[in-house]
Amino acid sequence: MIKSGEVSDQCAIASPPGCDSAQNMPKSKEIYKNKVLYKQHALEYGTKLVGCISQKKAGTTHLGLPVFASVAGAKKATDRPATVIYVVPPGAAAAILEALEAEMSLIFCITKVVP
């Protein structure tokens, strides 16, 4: 079982500021910029984003969205059945599993070359 908040870069429809797993990887600044850009484009397009997931940054905001500690917590607070995951490839499987454990009905995972 995945511990709540173990996957830090998953969203209840948007990803949080920074990815804990990406901070130790090469090009993490580039990865971070791309994730923020994806969220900004979604917001500009009119997508109704409701919150972000980051155990370390829970209780703060990012791009005007509340940051939650876990997917389950975000689902409970927002009553939304969908999640979009912006994560580095090594974290993709764990992020998807956390969303499944939170019983999200619709899960989008946006990453390249999932191992």
Residue, then its C-alpha position, 0 to 999 in steps of 0.5 A: m500500500i502506498k502511504s498517503g502523500e508518498v507520491s508528491d507530484q500528483c494532482a486532484i486536477a493539477s500538480p503541485p509546485g515542484c516534484d520531490s522525486a524530481q529534485n534529485m534528478p538531472k534537469s529538475k528545473e526543466i521538468y518543473k518549468n514544464k509542469v508549471l507551464y502545463k498547468q498554466h495552459a490548462l487554466e488559461y484554456g478554462t480547465k477547472l482545476v481544483g487543487c494540487i497534491s504535495q505532502k510537504k506543501a500541504g496547506t499552501t497554494h500554487l497558481g491560486l489552487p489549494v495544495f493537499a497532502s494526499v489524493a484521498g484528502a483532495k478527493k474528500a475536500t473537493d468531491r472530484p472524481a478525476t486526477v491528472i498526474y504530472v510526474v517524472p517517469p520513476g514516480a508514475a506507477a506509484a502516483i497511479l496506484e495512489a490515485l487508484e487507492a483513493e478510488m479516483s474514477l478517471i486518472f490521466c498520467i502525463t509523463k514520458v517513457v514510463p518504466 
